[in-house]
Amino acid sequence: MVDLAVLVDLIRQRIDVSSANGTTYDSEGRLVSTGETVTVPVAAARLGCSPRTLTKAIGEHRLEARKLGRDWLIRLADLDSYRFGDRRND
């Protein structure tokens, strides 16, 4: 487990950091992923679309996601299902 004071210090230094559980933050301290999940901007970059497109798909229940604070987290498996049009999870 990462010591919170160390994590805060690293974020303040604007260094990319990952903890042992797979949670990753960017140089601005924003959440990027939590192991098997990614945020909307990261998912959009993977798919080559805009974050707004994915946020709209989440709102229309075409893409499964969960809210964590101000961020939407998308499981990689759900992102693949959305990408390839696999709706078996519905």
Buried (B, 14 or more C-beta within 10 A) or exposed (E): EEEEEEBEEBBEEEEEBEBEEEBBBBEEBEBBBBEEBBBBBBBBEBEEEEBEBBBEBBEEEBBBBEEEEEBBBBBBEBBEBBBEEEEEEE
